[in-house]
Amino acid sequence: MRHFLLILAVAALVGCGGGKKNLVEK
């Protein structure tokens, strides 16, 4: 379960970072 939670946390961080980058590029 710990690995699953870590993956979700990393995915959330990457998703937020990607969203911010997209907004900045636009």
Distance bins in CASP14 RR format, pairs under 12 A and 6 or more apart:
PFRMAT RR
TARGET T0000
AUTHOR 0000-0000-0000
RMODE 2
METHOD distances of the structure
MODEL  1
1 7 0 0 0 0 0 1 0 0 0 0 0
1 8 0 0 0 0 0 1 0 0 0 0 0
2 8 0 0 0 0 0 1 0 0 0 0 0
2 9 0 0 0 0 0 1 0 0 0 0 0
3 9 0 0 0 0 0 1 0 0 0 0 0
3 10 0 0 0 0 0 1 0 0 0 0 0
4 10 0 0 0 0 0 1 0 0 0 0 0
4 11 0 0 0 0 0 1 0 0 0 0 0
5 11 0 0 0 0 0 1 0 0 0 0 0
5 12 0 0 0 0 0 1 0 0 0 0 0
6 12 0 0 0 0 0 1 0 0 0 0 0
6 13 0 0 0 0 0 1 0 0 0 0 0
7 13 0 0 0 0 0 1 0 0 0 0 0
7 14 0 0 0 0 0 1 0 0 0 0 0
8 14 0 0 0 0 0 1 0 0 0 0 0
8 15 0 0 0 0 0 1 0 0 0 0 0
9 15 0 0 0 0 0 1 0 0 0 0 0
9 16 0 0 0 0 0 1 0 0 0 0 0
10 16 0 0 0 0 0 1 0 0 0 0 0
10 17 0 0 0 0 0 1 0 0 0 0 0
11 17 0 0 0 0 0 1 0 0 0 0 0
11 18 0 0 0 0 0 1 0 0 0 0 0
12 18 0 0 0 0 0 1 0 0 0 0 0
12 19 0 0 0 0 0 1 0 0 0 0 0
13 19 0 0 0 0 0 1 0 0 0 0 0
13 20 0 0 0 0 0 1 0 0 0 0 0
14 20 0 0 0 0 0 1 0 0 0 0 0
14 21 0 0 0 0 0 1 0 0 0 0 0
15 21 0 0 0 0 1 0 0 0 0 0 0
15 22 0 0 0 0 1 0 0 0 0 0 0
16 22 0 0 0 0 0 1 0 0 0 0 0
16 23 0 0 0 0 0 1 0 0 0 0 0
17 23 0 0 0 0 1 0 0 0 0 0 0
17 24 0 0 0 0 1 0 0 0 0 0 0
17 25 0 0 0 0 0 1 0 0 0 0 0
18 24 0 0 0 0 1 0 0 0 0 0 0
18 25 0 0 0 0 1 0 0 0 0 0 0
19 25 0 0 0 0 1 0 0 0 0 0 0
19 26 0 0 0 0 0 1 0 0 0 0 0
20 26 0 0 0 0 0 1 0 0 0 0 0
END
